[in-house]
């Protein structure tokens, strides 16, 4: 009763504040998640917080690559994907997929880009999906200093590198953020010497065999000051193979239509799902190796038995 009375009193007090003051000096200072929470406090605040100009500014400040935005866009891009949905209009044209990507280091924007990918070409639909944002001839300068030891560099990137990769359906007006926000793994490629950070989202379904992982890889290089060499997106199946563009597009459309969860839990949920996905993949690989060894032994014993039988027959004939 006391809490209910206190909340009612606060709401009554807020309603006495002029709406221009609330809109200009209070709501504009809030981030998107807090603004969404405030809008649920009362019908008065809900009305004030439904201003699309306000949400457009929130979206631009949260994701600089997005030139415009709305409350529904923020809801799609901020929330974390839980399960895929069904596509009610599968035959609807989907001529292009928009990727809006922002990469930060210690809260400072170091890379921001929007890329439109044509989805109607035969090459896109039949080839393994790989969306690259950095031209192979170019690299992106960053303020990242390479540590004396590889472990220090990896730990630094794991803690301070953040990324959002929002895929957008411009016709259906839906979107989804495929990044785990912080890397789920950072390691050095011992062949090239480059450091690779991976951001992922595991997309589950009713069948474990249909579970896939959207993998975003950021490749950095440089001896002292590090540069971003690659930023790419691929969709991997449980066995490690990559989906082609057509199958990947179907998955991404189902992701945009799927169930969403609290975006504040993105890092924890993404890392947990990534680890579960890798454990299942390793378990499946071990099972396949055991089955392969068993098949080889079976064939070997069969050949041995056949050769023994032929040898015995030849020996009996010679006697």
Beta strands, then each sheet from edge to edge (+ up, - down):
strand 1: 80-83
strand 2: 96-105
strand 3: 108-118
strand 4: 131-132
strand 5: 140-145
strand 6: 161-169
strand 7: 174-177
strand 8: 181-182
strand 9: 185-188
strand 10: 195-203
strand 11: 212-221
strand 12: 225-237
strand 13: 259-261
sheet 1: 1+ 13-
sheet 2: 3+ 2- 6+ 7-
sheet 3: 3+ 2- 6+ 8-
sheet 4: 4+ 12- 5+
sheet 5: 4+ 12- 11+ 10- 9+
end
